[in-house]
Amino acid sequence: MKKRITTALATLLLLAVSLPAFVIAQQSGAQPPATRRPAPSVGDAPAASPGARTRRPRPTDATESLEQDVAEALTVIQDNYVDGNKVKYDEVFKSSIIGMLRTLDPHSNFYDAKEFEEQRADWRSEYYGIGATIGDRKLGGSTDTYILATFEETPAYRAGLRFGDKITEIDGKAVKGKASGEVRDMLRGPRGTTVRVTVERASNAQTETVEITRDAVPQPTVPDAYFIKPGVGYIDMTRGFNYTTAEEFVSALKYLRTHGMTGLVVDLRGNGGGILDQAKIVAEQFLAKDQVILTQKGRGTRGIQRELVSDNRQPDPTPLVVLVNRGTASASEIVAGAWQDHDRALIIGETSFGKGLVQSIMPLEYGTALTLTTSKYYTPSGRLIQRDYSNQSYYDYIYGRVNGTQTEAEVEKPKGTETHTDTGRPLYGGGGISPDEAIKARTLTAPQVRLIDPIFAFAREAVNGRVPGLPQSFKVGGMPDFEQNVEAGAFEVDDKVFKAFKEFAVLHYGEELKLTDAQLDKGRDFIARQLRYDLTTAAYGSVKATQVLMLDDPQVAKAIESLPRARDLAATAMKGRNPQTKTFEE
């Protein structure tokens, strides 16, 4: 084991120090998507072919010396470290490679065999498990893991697991005291294997054990498309760019067009990116043939290596507004940047993450893989949107921390060279995609976070008919109806319902959370929205429930308000494009 690790680690270290000798070809394929937070190590370049292996440099005195140093260091650790007999060399191997890659940039990364397989499942927009959203909730003084939602035709749905069921055991092992993340890992596993899940039913408090066969659980990257108001379509694209994203997006467009869409809001908030080819197809739905989508510029003196342009002879003319935030990264920034540079869409929200580096996937031996930065990408106007990652920690870079004495305004201030849109509007690189209209997101306050558990507990009682005086429609019998759209008046939290909630919350959580009528009255809007979300999840599923959160979202409201402006901007851009020559930032 130690010999294998030594050789492999030395090979990778040699790859890092001899990068000038390599030119990495871009081929069609896939790459890891970003996490749901701003992408720490995910690129937009296609992967190398599945059978590809990283070519090892020809041995030299320097490389042999480096390999010897690595081997000696591992031997010293094994022979002298106080707990040397307990050292897990695979973890040493992995952390060594990641540490090495962190000296290059924040987005180059290493995946062990298990992580790489999970990433490949993500690229297929699926994972292997039971198909349920679970989470920790505190009810009756005890924090446990509950079923928050199931999905249509998944193993959990077929097994009858419902909103509010409490998970007590998995394969005979008690899960009390375990975080929901640990419970999730116990539920996931290879396709076709079985898992025994013991739950306490929300409907009758009876304990029941069900045997579930794990299967592929779809995770569409365009989970919903609907009319947020008459004529105004809304497409949820908050989940990344995977193998099927473009197909899902085109299908959503067709549905909305055939039902009378006159304006469109595309939501890219929290979209951490993914596969470049998919982003290109999405972007060109609204761009005319030969309009540039992005330019990739790699290493060396040859300059531009690759330019992606639209192949669409009949682009969609619908007025378009796009929502972005700090979690909008990578491939989603490519789409937003292309539409903004060509004045095809108005961008609303907050400045995006700022990832302008492209990674290629390099499969290694033993099922592991590297993502290695191989080029930069530029928006059509010539913007490099990559944020500066020098002189700050990896944590601060990824999580957007403000360093030193910098203010939020200073962090947001454009730093790159000025470029221009097709109609001549000024743009700046070096710090993500800046919105045309900045609107802060709705965030949860500490008092609101404390109300999550009481709201869930009340909803759990309500859908099972255990709250006297509530409308009969609040009781949810059976499994969710995933085909039902959310009606405007569904689960309305009127004075009677709100009074019932206050009495429940004060009775069961009042002493612990120090709740008062005045505090609850102040949080009424949040309580009503979150309660409607939980009740709708139980009745129609979590995808439909998300529609509830959009109803009074300030960024969505601004997007709808801005559609006439987007229409005028696009019309002006179509009359003639700015002939200004692109300039590339370095």
HELIX and SHEET records of a PDB file:
HELIX    1   1 LYS A    2  VAL A   17  1                                  16    
HELIX    2   2 LEU A   19  ALA A   21  5                                   3    
HELIX    3   3 ASP A   61  ASN A   80  1                                  20    
HELIX    4   4 GLY A   84  LYS A   86  5                                   3    
HELIX    5   5 TYR A   89  ARG A  102  1                                  14    
HELIX    6   6 ALA A  113  TRP A  123  1                                  11    
HELIX    7   7 PRO A  155  ARG A  158  1                                   4    
HELIX    8   8 SER A  180  LEU A  187  1                                   8    
HELIX    9   9 THR A  245  THR A  258  1                                  14    
HELIX   10  10 LEU A  276  ALA A  283  1                                   8    
HELIX   11  11 GLU A  284  PHE A  286  5                                   3    
HELIX   12  12 ALA A  331  ASP A  341  1                                  11    
HELIX   13  13 GLU A  365  GLY A  367  5                                   3    
HELIX   14  14 TYR A  394  TYR A  399  1                                   6    
HELIX   15  15 GLU A  408  GLU A  412  1                                   5    
HELIX   16  16 ALA A  446  ARG A  450  1                                   5    
HELIX   17  17 ILE A  452  VAL A  463  1                                  12    
HELIX   18  18 GLN A  472  PHE A  474  5                                   3    
HELIX   19  19 ASP A  495  LEU A  513  1                                  19    
HELIX   20  20 ASP A  517  LYS A  522  1                                   6    
HELIX   21  21 ARG A  524  TYR A  540  1                                  17    
HELIX   22  22 SER A  542  MET A  550  1                                   9    
HELIX   23  23 PRO A  554  GLU A  561  1                                   8    
HELIX   24  24 LEU A  563  LYS A  575  1                                  13    
SHEET    1   A 4 ASN A 109  TYR A 111  0                                        
SHEET    2   A 4 ALA A 369  TYR A 378 -1                                        
SHEET    3   A 4 VAL A 292  GLY A 298 -1                                        
SHEET    4   A 4 ILE A 304  VAL A 309 -1                                        
SHEET    1   B 3 ASN A 109  TYR A 111  0                                        
SHEET    2   B 3 ALA A 369  TYR A 378 -1                                        
SHEET    3   B 3 LEU A 357  PRO A 363 -1                                        
SHEET    1   C 2 GLU A 126  GLY A 129  0                                        
SHEET    2   C 2 ASP A 215  PRO A 218 -1                                        
SHEET    1   D 4 ALA A 132  LEU A 139  0                                        
SHEET    2   D 4 SER A 142  THR A 150 -1                                        
SHEET    3   D 4 LYS A 166  ILE A 170 -1                                        
SHEET    4   D 4 LYS A 173  ALA A 174 -1                                        
SHEET    1   E 5 ALA A 132  LEU A 139  0                                        
SHEET    2   E 5 SER A 142  THR A 150 -1                                        
SHEET    3   E 5 LYS A 166  ILE A 170 -1                                        
SHEET    4   E 5 THR A 194  GLU A 200 -1                                        
SHEET    5   E 5 THR A 207  THR A 213 -1                                        
SHEET    1   F 6 ASP A 224  LYS A 229  0                                        
SHEET    2   F 6 VAL A 232  ASP A 236 -1                                        
SHEET    3   F 6 GLY A 263  ASP A 267  1                                        
SHEET    4   F 6 LEU A 320  VAL A 324  1                                        
SHEET    5   F 6 LEU A 346  GLY A 349  1                                        
SHEET    6   F 6 GLU A 437  ALA A 438  1                                        
SHEET    1   G 2 GLU A 418  HIS A 420  0                                        
SHEET    2   G 2 PRO A 426  TYR A 428 -1                                        
END                                                                             
